């Protein structure tokens, strides 16, 4: 009798016992060729494993990555025209910003830009050179804190020089960003504090709006801005005064919000003005242009801006810096107006920076 036959005879009792053993109730076959049953729901993440992690490229960018991928990225490489957030997404990974759209390539997702400083344009960029008449230079970036509970703190220092006189810095900005971690409801917050110091008397201005000499329909914008994703649909704007869409354009309000649908689910962004800011409550410059019907319609244009200069220019002197403080709230749902009112009240009670200019 061969060795192979002897081994087979020895295994027969064990095979018979396994066949006669009682089956576990509800068990399904996973024999070769059969599909492995898919769980009804995936198990929760390991509570010991970090839900979020930082992704930092020295001198280039800082990002927060979560269970659904990237949450936000702050870009600050010195070669850039301005520092900006893009992508800036809901906590569940749906992008809400658009940097460099074809209609306005100088729009950078979430960013701050001055329009005119002493008549020099720091906003629009030449489409060929991709440079503005005035240069916004990223002088220094410090990542001061990265914490799994309290979030990130980043300080940016900017300098403004006319391109024709690159050695002649006329103004400086220090931007301090406090970026909170996403909460259990999927919302998170960014506090944007900006101190602007003139090195000589300067005038901050904008394209004049209608009603002023040489006024334009598109006049009045400058400052902290949000260019929203082209993939957002059903977009609506509202403000703290109950005004919506075109009725909220250039109107003063304590906060303004954008809500819409992306990937078939709701999302929202709200921006809050602080009562210590000059010209509080600020006017809001709002653009809501849905795509027209057609086979190849142009992309939609969703934009809003805390338009400090909308109604008048502002002159700064070295003795009186300008301080601005805003709060941004990002939601993976449509926030209720009552929740935004509560948020505004809470933000209003937070300490403001001490120095501010007279409106």
C-alpha positions in Angstrom: 0.0 0.0 0.0 1.5 3.4 -1.0 2.2 6.2 1.4 -0.4 8.4 -0.2 -3.1 5.9 0.3 -2.1 5.4 4.0 -2.4 9.2 4.6 -5.8 9.4 3.0 -7.1 6.5 5.2 -5.8 8.3 8.2 -7.7 11.6 7.4 -11.1 9.9 6.6 -12.3 10.0 10.3 -11.6 13.7 10.7 -13.3 14.5 7.4 -16.4 12.6 8.4 -16.6 14.3 11.8 -16.3 17.7 10.2 -19.2 16.9 7.8 -21.5 15.7 10.6 -20.7 18.6 12.9 -23.7 21.1 13.4 -23.6 24.2 11.3 -23.6 27.6 12.9 -26.9 29.3 12.4 -26.9 31.8 9.5 -23.4 30.7 8.3 -22.8 31.0 4.6 -20.4 29.1 2.4 -17.2 30.8 1.4 -15.9 27.9 -0.6 -13.5 28.6 -3.5 -15.5 30.4 -6.3 -18.3 31.6 -4.0 -18.6 35.3 -3.1 -17.5 36.4 0.3 -20.6 38.0 2.0 -20.4 41.8 2.2 -21.1 43.1 5.7 -24.3 45.1 6.1 -22.2 48.0 7.4 -18.6 48.6 7.8 -17.2 48.4 11.4 -16.5 51.7 13.1 -13.0 53.0 12.9 -10.6 51.9 15.6 -11.0 54.5 18.4 -7.4 54.1 19.2 -6.3 55.2 15.7 -6.2 58.9 14.9 -9.2 60.0 12.8 -7.2 62.9 11.3 -3.6 63.5 10.4 -1.5 66.5 9.2 0.2 66.5 5.8 2.8 69.3 5.8 5.2 70.2 2.9 7.8 72.5 4.4 7.6 75.9 3.0 4.8 74.9 0.6 1.5 73.8 2.2 -0.3 72.4 5.2 -3.3 70.0 4.9 -5.6 68.1 7.2 -6.5 64.6 6.1 -9.5 62.7 7.6 -11.3 59.4 7.2 -12.8 60.5 3.8 -9.5 62.0 2.5 -8.4 65.6 2.3 -10.4 68.1 4.4 -8.5 71.3 3.5 -5.1 72.4 2.2 -3.6 75.8 2.9 -1.1 76.8 0.1 1.6 79.3 1.0 4.7 78.7 -1.2 6.6 82.0 -1.8 6.3 81.6 -5.6 2.5 81.9 -5.3 0.7 85.2 -6.0 -1.3 84.9 -2.8 -1.8 82.3 0.0 -5.1 80.5 -0.2 -7.1 77.5 0.8 -7.9 75.0 -2.0 -9.3 72.5 -1.9 -11.4 73.3 1.1 -13.9 70.5 1.6 -16.6 69.3 3.9 -15.4 66.9 6.6 -16.8 64.1 4.5 -14.6 65.0 1.5 -16.7 67.1 -0.9 -14.8 70.1 -2.3 -16.4 73.5 -1.9 -13.8 75.8 -3.5 -12.5 76.6 -6.9 -9.0 78.0 -7.5 -8.1 79.4 -10.9 -11.4 79.2 -12.9 -11.1 80.2 -16.5 -13.4 83.2 -16.1 -11.3 84.7 -13.2 -8.0 82.9 -12.9 -7.0 85.2 -10.0 -9.8 83.7 -7.9 -8.1 81.3 -5.4 -10.8 79.3 -3.5 -10.7 81.0 -0.1 -8.3 83.9 -0.1 -7.8 87.5 0.7 -6.7 90.1 -1.8 -6.7 93.9 -1.9 -8.0 95.5 -5.1 -6.3 98.9 -5.3 -3.5 100.2 -3.1 -2.8 103.8 -4.1 -4.3 103.1 -7.4 -2.2 100.0 -8.2 -4.2 96.9 -8.9 -3.3 93.9 -6.7 -6.3 91.8 -7.6 -6.6 91.0 -11.3 -3.7 89.3 -13.0 -2.5 89.5 -16.6 -3.7 86.3 -18.3 -0.3 85.9 -20.1 2.1 86.7 -17.3 -0.2 85.6 -14.5 1.0 88.6 -12.5 -0.9 91.7 -11.2 0.4 95.3 -11.4 1.0 95.1 -7.7 2.9 92.2 -6.1 1.6 90.4 -3.0 4.7 88.7 -1.6 4.6 85.9 0.9 7.4 86.8 3.2 7.1 84.3 5.9 4.9 81.4 7.1 5.0 79.9 10.6 3.0 76.8 11.5 2.8 77.5 15.3 0.6 74.7 16.4 -0.7 71.3 15.1 -2.9 69.6 17.7 -5.4 66.8 17.3 -7.8 68.5 19.7 -7.4 72.2 19.2 -6.4 72.2 15.5 -3.8 74.3 13.7 -2.5 77.8 14.1 -0.7 79.4 11.2 0.8 82.9 10.9 1.5 84.4 7.4 3.4 87.6 6.7 2.8 89.4 3.4 4.3 92.5 1.8 2.8 94.7 -0.9 4.9 96.4 -3.6 4.2 98.0 -6.9 5.6 95.7 -9.6 7.4 98.8 -11.2 9.2 99.4 -7.9 9.8 96.0 -6.3 12.0 97.6 -3.6 9.3 99.9 -2.4 7.1 98.0 0.0 4.1 100.2 0.9 2.1 97.9 3.2 2.3 94.7 5.2 -0.2 92.1 6.4 0.0 89.6 9.2 -2.7 86.9 8.9 -3.3 84.6 11.8 -5.4 81.5 11.1 -6.9 79.4 13.8 -8.3 76.2 12.1 -10.4 74.0 14.3 -10.9 70.3 14.0 -14.1 68.9 12.6 -16.8 68.3 15.2 -19.0 65.2 15.5 -21.7 67.0 13.5 -19.2 67.4 10.6 -18.8 71.2 11.0 -15.5 73.0 11.5 -14.3 76.6 11.8 -11.6 78.9 10.6 -10.9 82.2 12.4 -9.2 84.6 10.1 -7.4 87.6 11.9 -5.6 90.1 9.7 -3.6 93.1 10.8 -2.7 95.5 8.0 0.1 98.1 8.6 0.9 100.9 6.2 4.5 101.9 5.9 3.4 105.2 4.6 -0.1 106.8 4.2 -1.9 104.6 1.6 -5.5 104.5 0.3 -7.2 101.1 -0.1 -9.8 101.3 -2.9 -12.0 99.2 -5.2 -13.7 99.5 -8.6 -16.5 102.1 -7.8 -20.0 100.6 -7.6 -23.1 102.1 -9.2 -24.0 105.5 -8.0 -20.4 106.8 -7.9 -18.5 108.5 -10.7 -17.6 105.9 -13.3 -19.4 103.3 -11.2 -19.6 99.7 -12.5 -22.2 97.0 -12.0 -19.4 94.8 -10.8 -17.8 97.4 -8.5 -17.4 97.2 -4.7 -15.4 93.9 -4.1 -12.1 93.5 -2.2 -10.9 91.6 0.8 -11.7 88.1 2.1 -13.4 86.1 -0.6 -14.8 82.6 -1.3 -15.1 81.3 -4.9 -17.3 78.2 -4.7 -17.0 74.9 -6.5 -18.5 74.7 -10.0 -20.0 71.3 -8.9 -22.3 72.9 -6.4 -25.9 73.0 -7.5 -29.1 74.6 -6.1 -27.1 77.4 -4.5 -28.8 79.9 -2.4 -27.3 82.9 -0.5 -28.8 84.3 2.7 -27.7 86.7 5.4 -28.4 87.6 9.0 -31.1 90.1 8.0 -33.2 87.5 6.2 -32.3 88.7 2.7 -31.5 86.2 0.0 -29.6 86.0 -3.3 -29.7 89.3 -5.3 -31.5 91.1 -2.4 -28.5 90.4 -0.2 -25.9 91.8 -2.6 -24.0 94.8 -1.3 -26.2 94.8 1.9 -24.7 95.1 5.4 -25.2 92.0 7.6 -23.5 90.3 10.5 -23.1 87.1 8.5 -23.7 85.7 5.1 -24.0 82.1 4.1 -24.0 79.9 1.0 -25.9 76.6 0.9 -26.3 74.1 -1.9 -26.0 70.5 -3.0 -22.8 68.7 -4.0 -22.6 65.0 -4.9 -26.4 64.9 -4.2 -26.0 65.9 -0.6 -26.3 69.3 1.2 -23.4 71.5 2.3 -23.0 75.0 3.5 -20.4 77.8 4.2 -21.0 80.8 6.4 -18.8 83.8 7.0 -19.2 86.0 10.1 -18.1 89.6 10.6 -16.8 90.6 14.1 -18.3 93.7 15.8 -14.9 95.1 16.5 -14.2 95.3 12.7 -14.4 98.7 11.1 -17.6 99.5 9.3 -19.4 96.6 11.1 -21.7 95.2 9.9 -19.9 94.8 6.6 -21.6 94.8 3.1 -21.4 91.5 1.3 -20.6 91.3 -2.4 -22.5 88.3 -3.8 -22.5 86.7 -7.2 -25.0 84.0 -8.0 -25.0 83.0 -11.7 -26.4 79.5 -12.3 -25.3 78.0 -15.6 -27.8 78.6 -18.5 -29.4 75.7 -20.3 -27.5 74.3 -23.3 -25.3 71.5 -24.4 -22.1 73.2 -23.3 -23.2 75.9 -20.8 -20.5 78.0 -19.1 -19.6 77.1 -15.5 -21.7 78.6 -12.8 -20.3 81.6 -10.8 -20.8 81.3 -7.1 -18.9 84.0 -5.0 -19.2 86.0 -1.9 -16.9 88.6 -0.2 -16.8 90.5 3.0 -16.7 93.8 1.2 -15.1 96.3 3.7 -14.5 98.8 1.0 -17.8 98.5 -0.9 -19.2 101.9 0.1 -16.0 103.9 0.4 -12.2 103.8 0.2 -10.1 103.6 3.4 -6.9 105.6 4.1 -4.3 104.0 6.4 -1.4 105.6 8.2 1.5 103.9 9.9 0.2 105.0 13.3 -3.2 103.2 12.9 -3.1 99.6 11.7 -6.3 98.1 10.3 -7.5 94.9 12.1 -10.1 92.5 10.6 -11.4 89.4 12.3 -13.8 86.9 10.5 -15.1 83.5 11.3 -15.8 80.8 8.6 -18.0 77.8 9.3 -18.0 74.9 7.0 -20.9 72.4 7.2 -21.7 69.0 5.6 -25.4 70.0 5.8 -27.6 73.1 5.5 -27.1 75.0 8.8 -30.3 76.4 10.3 -30.5 80.2 10.6 -30.9 79.8 14.4 -27.6 77.9 14.5 -25.9 80.6 12.6 -27.3 83.3 14.9 -26.0 81.4 17.9 -22.6 81.1 16.1 -22.6 84.8 15.5 -23.4 85.6 19.1 -20.6 83.3 20.3 -18.1 84.7 17.9 -19.0 88.3 18.8 -18.1 87.6 22.4 -14.6 86.4 21.6 -11.8 88.8 22.3 -10.8 91.0 19.3 -7.4 92.3 18.6 -6.8 95.7 20.3 -5.6 97.9 17.4 -8.1 99.1 14.8 -8.6 102.0 12.5 -11.4 104.5 12.6 -14.0 103.8 9.9 
